Amino acid sequence: MVARSVLYSELWHADDVSEVLNGVDSEFQLWSVAGLVGDWLAVISYQESLIMSVRPDLCASLTLWGGTPTTILRRLDVKAGGSTDATPPT
């Protein structure tokens, strides 16, 4: 939420949430944006691996980065079959 607020307010000037962001340390804002960008890279890596498995002629090899195609699944704690460790609300 902090990262999206920073992006929309500070970078794209699409939303003025400066009152909210004034209460959040600037270092934490930066860490939030970095985490969001890392998540985007992890999603792209996962999508790239899917494309590679379906159409290897379009994607002959994975782009090198600090994670793996399953990084986003581990980060979100998604298990095989789409389940998570969290119990659903009752």
Secondary structure by P-SEA (a helix, b strand, c coil): caaaaaaacccccccccccccccccaaaaaaaaaaaaaaaaaaaaaaaaaaaaccccccccccccccccaaaaaaacccccccccccccc
